[in-house]
């Protein structure tokens, strides 16, 4: 009953139901639409008046043009027929002058012509009062005579008058020109009759309507009415607006529309014909129509609101009933929910279901589905816990489970003062396999490796996948280091046999780091970190090895971190430099090249040997930066050598395995060659065999790209790694460098001597150049010369020369390109 009470409180708290909100929203939308339609209809009504005015303006303009043309044509018709005699021949100028005098009265009565001027072809005034003639008449005469067609203009300086200049033929002479002057009263009267306007007049003004004045002849009362109309216009009314849409004013208890038409052929652009039209009836009709539109809209909206309420009220009742029943699902009272749902199904819901009836059905289906979910909840929870604590790929415990178990084990061992051990395992060269064969093969390999890891372990030991190709083993019951070494050896032997699946076969080795403690003051995180550090020490032994953590390893890590920080500072502050060791031709000892070697002079610790900092930094991102710095500095030094006359000397640059596999190396080389403007054929890149055979296909492609640029390739420390005739044939190299370990022992050791001799013979047979490293005695030099070695370097000629002392040493030891020794 408590749930029902809660629902009652919920219903009582509803201030405004959802359906009421929907109804209000829809009514608001309907009201907005109705208002919009009404406003559009009202706007349309207003636009109709505007459109009617525009049409009336165009009609009045056409009427004006037509009447103006008609009056001009009457004058032109008289001018074309009058200058002829009864016999039909053209009259003389004298006859024409006397005829005009006789026709003055009739012209004034019938054509409203009050002045006539007759001009000869030479422009002499033959008839008419010159004092009454405006100045522009002479211009009109000239144009009519030169163009031989009538010229018309209207001048409204004080009163508007129409002037027409017409060329006429006279006997025995060029055409004469008749200029007629007539008033505009007849034109205005005809427009007033045809345009059906209340008032009409000719006015003048500029820009603002307030500047307009009446200039046509009107009766005193009519002129007063027109002046009052002009004064009624708003102050901001412009002449352009009166022409375009007119202006409404209240005058004499009527609504008037005042508009203007420009005077045709006006000599000055400030003369207009003013029309005043009564639009009271039109506006009243528009207002009645607008009232009808608004009233109809309100009635439609009210009817729609009532119908909408009747429809939504039924839905509201359904929703309230459903809100009473839904809490039963939360209490898992599915049977009561079904009975209540059955009671609410009516005839309409069965025959004409709506969305709420569909919601009732969905709620019933939900009840069935919830029952099914409840039965599977425990199973699903157990599966989720398993997924959270175990690795999906291998089935081994994951990192979360490992850390949980380690924390428990550390806590137990601390309380009971018993030792514990952790093994951190990493698969050697797994990344290369993953890159070559893809992640699918890599996942299968990890799964197979996980199966092998479990074989040497006891049931009490815990093997977990830490991530990627890393595994961690938590050993229980280990008492001493000897037991740890036994377990580690078993794990290494477990991977002696290749792993086979599908059509693949892989030889996998492990690097194992071991952390052992019999003290209770270490955390699980620290123990795991110690095992990780020891694993990297084991990996430094070229794989398939284990290493037990001791404090010196932690100190080594700290030393590496300290060196890396110092190296970053040193690189930015110029603490690094190059030392260049000469390479000479044998037996002539002619200088052919310089090998660039990096040197670090720490401002506080002094000289730090490359043998110390390079192994510590080679797996850091900084090492790549240092490698590229060496390339840039070496090419800079090569450019200086060539600029100082050593144009045949090449520069040899050591390239690390990581830098060689960097895809940006060829582009960087090309950019630096262009920047220092050096020849690529004087650049020799030295790579170890280990770097080249790590990925033969990729190495070959990179070497071909670099050689295509013109650079030379040298295989360094030949004979200490994977040397074989097959590798030499596959790799596109130019030089082979015999390692110093063989050169130093070949005088005393027949084996070393045989290795060096056979290597030189084999390499020469393949068409490659041999460079011997570490030549320190004349006896070694003579022996290598006898073997046919091409080039050599070593302390016999010169130790690496600091770049600051390079020019001094070159000047001291070189004579005509040949390197001098103490003996020579």
C-alpha positions, 0 to 999 in steps of 0.5 A, a space after each residue: 500500500 505504500 507504493 500506491 500512496 507514493 503514486 497518489 502523492 506523485 499525482 497530487 503534485 502534478 501542477 500542469 499535466 503533460 497533455 495539458 502542456 501539449 494542448 497549450 503548445 499545439 494551441 499556441 502553434 495554431 494561434 501563431 499560424 492563425 495570426 500569421 495567416 491573418 497578418 498575411 491576409 491583412 497585408 495582402 489587403 493593404 498591398 491591394 491598395 498599394 497595387 491599385 495606386 501603382 496601377 493608377 499611377 501607371 494609367 495616369 502617366 499613360 493618359 498624360 503621355 497620350 494627351 500631351 502627344 495629342 495636343 502636340 500632334 494638333 499643333 504639328 498638323 496645323 503647322 504641316 498644312 498651314 504653310 501651303 497656298 491654295 494651289 498646294 505649293 509651299 508658301 514664301 516666307 512673306 506669305 507665311 508671315 502674313 498668314 500667321 497674323 491672320 490665324 492668330 485668333 483661331 490658334 489662340 481659341 482652338 489650340 490655346 497658342 498664345 505666342 508664335 515665332 517664325 525663324 528663317 533658315 538662317 535663324 533670323 526672327 521673321 515673326 513674333 515678339 523677341 521680348 516675349 521669347 525665352 532664351 531656350 527657344 533659339 536652341 530648340 529652333 537650332 535642333 529642329 532645323 538641324 534634325 528636321 523634326 519637331 522639338 518639344 519642351 515644357 518650361 515651368 519657371 512661373 507658369 507651365 507652358 508647352 513649347 513646340 518647334 516645328 520645321 516647315 518647308 517654304 518656297 525657294 528656301 531652306 526650311 523655316 522653323 515655327 515655334 509655338 507657345 501654349 498653356 497647360 490648362 487644357 491638358 490639366 482639365 483633360 487629365 482631371 476629367 479622365 483620371 477621376 481625381 479630387 484635385 489636380 495642379 502643377 507644382 514645383 519643388 526639390 526633394 522635400 514635399 514641404 518645398 513645393 508650391 502651386 504654379 498652375 492657374 487655379 481659382 482662388 478656392 481651388 488653389 487654397 485647397 491644393 495649398 492646404 493639402 500640401 501643408 497636410 503632408 508629413 514633414 519628412 515626406 519626399 518627392 520621390 516617395 510621392 511619385 513611388 507610393 504617394 502619401 495618405 492624409 486626412 483632409 476634409 473628413 476624408 482620406 486622401 491619397 496624394 501623388 505626383 507625376 513628373 512633367 514630361 519633357 520638363 526643361 527643369 527637373 522640379 515640375 510635377 503634376 499633383 493628383 489628389 484622390 479620395 480613397 476613403 471607401 477603399 480603406 473602409 472596405 479593407 478595414 472591414 475585410 481585416 475585421 472579418 479575417 480576425 473574427 474568423 480566426 478567433 472562432 476557428 481557434 476556439 472551436 479547435 481548442 474545444 475539440 482538442 481538449 475533448 480528444 486529449 482528456 481521454 488520453 490523460 485518463 489513460 496516462 494517469 491509470 498507467 502511472 498507477 500501475 507502473 510502480 508494480 513493475 519496480 516491485 516485481 509484482 508482475 501478476 498484479 500489473 497484468 490483471 490491472 492491464 486487462 481491466 483497462 482494455 476496452 472496445 475502442 482499444 481493441 478495434 481502434 488502438 492509438 499510441 497509448 494503447 500501444 504503450 499499454 501493450 509495450 508495458 505488458 511486454 516489458 513486464 514479461 521481459 523484466 521477469 526473464 531478465 531477473 532470472 538471468 541477472 545472476 548469470 550475467 553478473 558472474 560473467 561480467 565479474 569474470 570479464 573484469 578480472 580475466 584477459 579475454 584473449 588468453 584466459 589468464 588473470 588480467 592486470 586488475 586481478 594481478 594487482 588485487 592478488 599481489 596486494 593480498 600476497 604482500 599483506 600476508 607476507 608482511 604479517 608472517 615475515 615470509 619472502 615473495 617473488 615476482 617474475 616480469 616476462 617480455 617476448 623478444 622481438 614480438 613487435 617485429 613479428 606483429 608488424 610483419 605478420 599482422 595483429 591476428 597472427 600476433 594475438 594467436 602467438 600470445 595465446 600460444 605463449 600463455 599456454 606454455 607459460 603455465 606448464 612449468 608453474 605450480 597450481 599455487 603460482 599465478 600467471 597473468 597477462 600484464 598487457 601486450 606481450 608482457 606477462 607477470 608470474 607471482 610465485 608463492 612459497 619461494 624461499 631463496 634465489 636458487 629456487 627463482 633461478 630454477 623456475 626462470 630456467 624452466 620458463 626459458 627452456 619451455 620456449 626452446 621449441 618453436 611455436 607452431 599454428 596454422 602455417 606459421 612457425 616462430 622461435 620465441 625467446 623471453 627476457 625475464 626480470 625477477 624481483 625477490 624480497 624477504 622484507 615487509 616494507 615494500 609495496 606491490 607497485 614497487 615490487 612490480 617496478 623492480 621486476 620490470 627494471 630487471 627485465 630490461 637488464 635481461 633484454 640488454 643481454 640480447 634476449 633469452 635471459 633472466 636477471 634478478 633485481 638488485 639496487 645497482 639496477 635502480 641506480 643505473 635507471 636513475 643514472 640513465 634518467 639523469 644522463 638523459 636530462 643532462 643530454 637534453 640540456 647539453 644538446 640545447 647549450 652546445 655541450 656536444 661536438 664532433 671528433 673526426 678520424 681520418 680514413 686513408 687509402 692503402 698503401 698510399 696513405 692519401 686522405 679519402 675520408 673522415 669518420 664523424 664521432 660524437 663527443 660530450 663535454 659536460 660542464 661539471 662532469 667533464 668528458 663523458 665517453 660515448 661508450 657510457 652515454 650511448 647504451 643508456 640513451 639508445 632506447 630513449 626518444 632523445 637518442 633519435 634527436 642526437 642522431 639527426 644532430 650528428 647528421 646535420 653537423 657532419 654535413 656542415 663539416 663536409 661543406 667546410 672541408 670542400 670549401 677549404 679545398 678538400 673536395 675529394 674527402 668523404 664524411 662517414 656517419 654512424 647511423 643507429 638501428 632506430 634511426 635507420 628504420 625511421 621513415 623520415 631519414 631519407 627525406 631529412 638527408 635530402 633536405 640537409 644535402 640541399 641545405 649545405 649544398 654538398 654532393 651525396 656521393 661524398 656521404 657515407 652512412 655506416 650501419 651495423 650488421 645487427 641493424 640491417 638484418 633485423 628486418 631484411 626486406 625493410 632494410 633493403 628498401 631503405 638502403 636502395 632509397 638512400 643509394 638512389 640519392 647518391 649516398 654511400 653505404 658501409 657495413 660497420 663491425 663486419 664479422 661480429 654479427 650475422 656476417 654471411 655471403 648471403 647477407 652481403 649479396 642481398 644488401 646494396 652496400 659500397 664499403 665493408 669495415 673489418 672490425 678492430 677486434 680482428 685487426 688488433 689480433 691478426 699479428 699474433 693470432 693466425 685465426 684472426 689473420 685468416 679471418 681478415 685475409 679471407 674477408 678481404 678476399 671475399 669482399 673484393 671478389 664481390 666488387 666492394 671496398 674494404 676499410 680496416 678499423 683500429 690500425 695501430 702499428 706499421 706491422 698491421 698496416 703492412 699486413 693489411 696492404 699485403 692482403 689487398 685492403 683498400 682503406 684504413 683508419 686508426 691511431 697509426 694515422 691519427 686518433 679522432 680529432 676534435 673539430 676545433 683542432 681539425 684545421 691545425 691537424 690537417 695542415 700539420 699532417 697532410 702533404 699533397 693530400 698524403 697523411 704523414 706518420 712519425 715514421 714517414 
